[in-house]
Amino acid sequence: MAEEVKLLKTWSSPFGLRAFWILKLKGVQFDFIDEDLSNKSPLLLQSNPVYKKVPVLIHNGKPISESLVILEYVDETWKQNPLLPEDPYERARARFWAKFGEDKVLVSIWNAFIKQGKEQEEAIGLAIETLKFLEEELKGKRFFGGEKIGLADLALGWLANLIGVFEEVIGVKLIEKERFPLLSAWMQEFAEAPVIKESWPPHEKLVTKFRAIREPYVAAAAQPK
Amino acid sequence: MANEVVLLDFWPSMFGIRVRIALAEKGVKYEYKEEDLKNKSPLLLQMNPVHKKIPVLIHNGRPFCESPIIVQYIDEVWKDKAPLLPSDPYQRAQARFWVDFIDKKMYDSLRKTWTTKGEEQEAAKKEFFEVLKTLEGQLGDKPFFGGDNFGYVDLSLIPFYCWFYTYETCGKFNVEAECPKFIAWVKRCLQRETVAKALPDGKKVFEFVSAMRTNLGLE
């Protein structure tokens, strides 16, 4: 049976980008559709009825949702260029850092991005404390996956690109080279890696989009209490 | 090499119970260490410096944190007995999706049924029943979420049951009346010795929670 692989994503979603990266890194032939989330396609709604979100991978008609679940599915289905190591301990470590990225890094950076005033100061402090764990984990390693890009790198890869966008919008540097030399080096190396470097959404378009997302939070904070 | 397995845990933790069930299913001998969460041991802080939480599995001195990651590790290492995840990649993806769903939706909505009052509590109850209905839909006519066999999704979900007496009493609702299919699944799981032994008594959990609610000013 001919292999049919379809990826539903958006032009800007960092979660969709993860799925895009792994398919490209493995040389899988696939089609993608950039959804308009204000007008979700019947295919999206039918393929992800629980969350109605992107990304969704549809392999020979069968849908898989949640980007980290998609990453492991693709890694298990197309065995070339493996993302996860063989050793169970190393696999657990990779999953741990991918989950840490979702539960802690993403949340703390997002809070630093949307909060205002004193709350923002605290959020930035917490984000920096969180990022220190990543800096520590990179000691002696080129990537979170070791010598080559692994699951945790793809899970955290959004940092390499979106941090710059957030920093531009809020006017605060979150990842300073002096404080985070290893993380900064990783961000650069990841951003310029083959396949990854051709995939980034246009910077200015992202800045405009995230500035617009931040607007209501700024306006709400400016309201007299 | 000798297999040394230690579990740092807290008796009513549904996340810890998942690991206890997984180890029991595989017949793994381990040392259980009860943590006082108000006075965490140096071992816990050393083995899980990032989150400082239980459960932590220590296998031959190496730590594993986060219950879904620990359970998948157990399944990969002790792979000759009682497979917990399916072998087919698509079925595995579905199993991971549903455990992720449980972790995103069950814990927070349930916690609010006993830590809040009034409107907030009503909203939490509504959300909880929506979650259960979704899970019932996913279960369908299968005996277990894993199909014919008890598996990863089942063991990730069943630990919440020992908290149901607490939720139902604090929130004044009855799960069996609303979701009989769900309770039928619970009863099937409880027939397994590994599950029956791992779940603490619901009334004991309620006593523990009552003490906490008093401290929170909710009683």
Boltz contact constraints between the chains, C-beta under 6 A:
constraints:
  - contact:
      token1: [A, 62]
      token2: [B, 90]
      max_distance: 6.0
  - contact:
      token1: [A, 64]
      token2: [B, 93]
      max_distance: 6.0
  - contact:
      token1: [A, 66]
      token2: [B, 97]
      max_distance: 6.0
  - contact:
      token1: [A, 66]
      token2: [B, 100]
      max_distance: 6.0
  - contact:
      token1: [A, 69]
      token2: [B, 93]
      max_distance: 6.0
  - contact:
      token1: [A, 69]
      token2: [B, 96]
      max_distance: 6.0
  - contact:
      token1: [A, 69]
      token2: [B, 97]
      max_distance: 6.0
  - contact:
      token1: [A, 73]
      token2: [B, 89]
      max_distance: 6.0
  - contact:
      token1: [A, 73]
      token2: [B, 93]
      max_distance: 6.0
  - contact:
      token1: [A, 76]
      token2: [B, 89]
      max_distance: 6.0
  - contact:
      token1: [A, 77]
      token2: [B, 89]
      max_distance: 6.0
  - contact:
      token1: [A, 88]
      token2: [B, 73]
      max_distance: 6.0
  - contact:
      token1: [A, 88]
      token2: [B, 76]
      max_distance: 6.0
  - contact:
      token1: [A, 88]
      token2: [B, 77]
      max_distance: 6.0
  - contact:
      token1: [A, 89]
      token2: [B, 62]
      max_distance: 6.0
  - contact:
      token1: [A, 92]
      token2: [B, 64]
      max_distance: 6.0
  - contact:
      token1: [A, 92]
      token2: [B, 69]
      max_distance: 6.0
  - contact:
      token1: [A, 92]
      token2: [B, 73]
      max_distance: 6.0
  - contact:
      token1: [A, 95]
      token2: [B, 69]
      max_distance: 6.0
  - contact:
      token1: [A, 96]
      token2: [B, 69]
      max_distance: 6.0
  - contact:
      token1: [A, 99]
      token2: [B, 66]
      max_distance: 6.0
  - contact:
      token1: [A, 133]
      token2: [B, 50]
      max_distance: 6.0
